Amino acid sequence: MLLSELIQEDLVKMNLEARNKWDAIEELVDLLVGAHELRLANRAEVLDTVFAREKSLSTGLEHGLAVPHGAVECVGDILAAVGLSAGGIPFDSLDGAPARLVVLLVIPRGAAQRHVRTLAGIARLASNQGLRNRILDAQTPAEILEAIYLLEQEDADPDKGET
């Protein structure tokens, strides 16, 4: 599943207030609750699961990207929320850089194959410097969604090349 198929404008937070990864995860879970993608009654289960995953192995990747995630019983489909942090958030990333782009994924338990494909797609797009720059320079959620969509289309058509 493509990231552009999972998010809409109300699932993008332009200025994360968090100063650590735990608060960033909580902020994005609350964004899902506020957008009525996740029931408030399931908030604690999602937080516990994503926190446990993060404690076992950091989801901070490279290039200022973190993809906290967890598999839970309480959702029927993959949920995603995106947050930007101008100053970056310490995420124990592979390259030591703070995360400026945080993509939260909540996966239904048992959807491991779709989960792996979604994570791989996000990592592949995040390795595209053009995408990172467009997202980090975006002024609105709509600009972020447009950048993700356009670059996913380029990724699907290798003849177009990287921008």
FENGI-V96570 format. One record per residue. N is the residue number from 1. SS is DSSP state (a for helix, b for strand, c for the rest). PSI is psi in whole degrees, -180 to 180 (* if undefined). BURIAL is I if it has 24 or more other ideal C-beta (glycine too) atoms within 12 Angstrom, else O. Layout:
n->N ss->SS psi->PSI burial->BURIAL
n->N ss->SS psi->PSI burial->BURIAL
//
This chain:
n->1 ss->c psi->138 burial->I
n->2 ss->c psi->148 burial->I
n->3 ss->a psi->-38 burial->I
n->4 ss->a psi->-21 burial->I
n->5 ss->a psi->-13 burial->O
n->6 ss->a psi->-25 burial->I
n->7 ss->c psi->154 burial->I
n->8 ss->c psi->176 burial->I
n->9 ss->a psi->-37 burial->O
n->10 ss->a psi->1 burial->O
n->11 ss->a psi->19 burial->I
n->12 ss->b psi->125 burial->I
n->13 ss->b psi->116 burial->I
n->14 ss->c psi->-34 burial->I
n->15 ss->c psi->87 burial->O
n->16 ss->c psi->137 burial->I
n->17 ss->c psi->-16 burial->O
n->18 ss->c psi->146 burial->I
n->19 ss->c psi->-4 burial->O
n->20 ss->b psi->166 burial->I
n->21 ss->a psi->-32 burial->I
n->22 ss->a psi->-43 burial->I
n->23 ss->a psi->-34 burial->O
n->24 ss->a psi->-44 burial->I
n->25 ss->a psi->-45 burial->I
n->26 ss->a psi->-41 burial->I
n->27 ss->a psi->-42 burial->I
n->28 ss->a psi->-35 burial->I
n->29 ss->a psi->-42 burial->I
n->30 ss->a psi->-30 burial->I
n->31 ss->a psi->-42 burial->I
n->32 ss->a psi->-41 burial->I
n->33 ss->a psi->-47 burial->I
n->34 ss->a psi->-29 burial->O
n->35 ss->c psi->4 burial->I
n->36 ss->c psi->28 burial->O
n->37 ss->c psi->-27 burial->I
n->38 ss->c psi->134 burial->I
n->39 ss->c psi->142 burial->O
n->40 ss->a psi->-35 burial->O
n->41 ss->a psi->-21 burial->O
n->42 ss->a psi->1 burial->I
n->43 ss->a psi->-49 burial->I
n->44 ss->a psi->-41 burial->O
n->45 ss->a psi->-44 burial->I
n->46 ss->a psi->-47 burial->I
n->47 ss->a psi->-47 burial->I
n->48 ss->a psi->-43 burial->O
n->49 ss->a psi->-46 burial->I
n->50 ss->a psi->-40 burial->I
n->51 ss->a psi->-44 burial->I
n->52 ss->a psi->-42 burial->O
n->53 ss->a psi->-44 burial->I
n->54 ss->a psi->-35 burial->I
n->55 ss->a psi->-31 burial->O
n->56 ss->a psi->-35 burial->O
n->57 ss->c psi->124 burial->O
n->58 ss->c psi->144 burial->I
n->59 ss->c psi->13 burial->I
n->60 ss->b psi->121 burial->I
n->61 ss->c psi->-135 burial->I
n->62 ss->c psi->173 burial->I
n->63 ss->c psi->30 burial->I
n->64 ss->c psi->24 burial->I
n->65 ss->b psi->137 burial->I
n->66 ss->b psi->142 burial->I
n->67 ss->c psi->72 burial->I
n->68 ss->c psi->141 burial->I
n->69 ss->b psi->165 burial->I
n->70 ss->b psi->154 burial->I
n->71 ss->b psi->129 burial->I
n->72 ss->b psi->161 burial->I
n->73 ss->c psi->-22 burial->O
n->74 ss->c psi->2 burial->I
n->75 ss->c psi->149 burial->I
n->76 ss->c psi->-16 burial->O
n->77 ss->c psi->165 burial->O
n->78 ss->c psi->134 burial->I
n->79 ss->b psi->147 burial->I
n->80 ss->b psi->148 burial->I
n->81 ss->b psi->148 burial->I
n->82 ss->b psi->136 burial->I
n->83 ss->b psi->145 burial->I
n->84 ss->b psi->144 burial->I
n->85 ss->b psi->116 burial->I
n->86 ss->b psi->-42 burial->O
n->87 ss->b psi->-14 burial->O
n->88 ss->b psi->155 burial->I
n->89 ss->b psi->129 burial->I
n->90 ss->b psi->123 burial->I
n->91 ss->c psi->16 burial->I
n->92 ss->c psi->46 burial->O
n->93 ss->c psi->158 burial->I
n->94 ss->c psi->-38 burial->O
n->95 ss->c psi->4 burial->O
n->96 ss->c psi->-6 burial->O
n->97 ss->c psi->146 burial->O
n->98 ss->c psi->152 burial->I
n->99 ss->b psi->123 burial->I
n->100 ss->b psi->-21 burial->I
n->101 ss->b psi->121 burial->I
n->102 ss->b psi->122 burial->I
n->103 ss->b psi->113 burial->I
n->104 ss->b psi->131 burial->I
n->105 ss->b psi->131 burial->I
n->106 ss->b psi->118 burial->I
n->107 ss->b psi->139 burial->I
n->108 ss->b psi->134 burial->I
n->109 ss->c psi->135 burial->O
n->110 ss->c psi->-4 burial->O
n->111 ss->c psi->41 burial->I
n->112 ss->a psi->-43 burial->O
n->113 ss->a psi->-44 burial->O
n->114 ss->a psi->-36 burial->O
n->115 ss->a psi->-48 burial->I
n->116 ss->a psi->-42 burial->O
n->117 ss->a psi->-41 burial->O
n->118 ss->a psi->-46 burial->I
n->119 ss->a psi->-44 burial->I
n->120 ss->a psi->-40 burial->O
n->121 ss->a psi->-42 burial->I
n->122 ss->a psi->-45 burial->I
n->123 ss->a psi->-41 burial->I
n->124 ss->a psi->-44 burial->I
n->125 ss->a psi->-37 burial->I
n->126 ss->a psi->-24 burial->I
n->127 ss->c psi->-8 burial->O
n->128 ss->c psi->111 burial->I
n->129 ss->a psi->-36 burial->O
n->130 ss->a psi->-44 burial->O
n->131 ss->a psi->-48 burial->I
n->132 ss->a psi->-46 burial->I
n->133 ss->a psi->-43 burial->O
n->134 ss->a psi->-42 burial->I
n->135 ss->a psi->-47 burial->I
n->136 ss->a psi->-25 burial->I
n->137 ss->a psi->-8 burial->O
n->138 ss->c psi->146 burial->I
n->139 ss->c psi->-16 burial->O
n->140 ss->c psi->158 burial->O
n->141 ss->a psi->-36 burial->I
n->142 ss->a psi->-38 burial->O
n->143 ss->a psi->-37 burial->O
n->144 ss->a psi->-47 burial->I
n->145 ss->a psi->-40 burial->I
n->146 ss->a psi->-44 burial->O
n->147 ss->a psi->-45 burial->I
n->148 ss->a psi->-46 burial->I
n->149 ss->a psi->-49 burial->I
n->150 ss->a psi->-42 burial->I
n->151 ss->a psi->-28 burial->I
n->152 ss->a psi->-36 burial->I
n->153 ss->a psi->-40 burial->O
n->154 ss->a psi->-39 burial->O
n->155 ss->a psi->-34 burial->I
n->156 ss->a psi->-22 burial->O
n->157 ss->c psi->89 burial->O
n->158 ss->a psi->-17 burial->O
n->159 ss->a psi->-19 burial->O
n->160 ss->a psi->-27 burial->O
n->161 ss->c psi->171 burial->O
n->162 ss->c psi->143 burial->O
n->163 ss->c psi->* burial->O
//
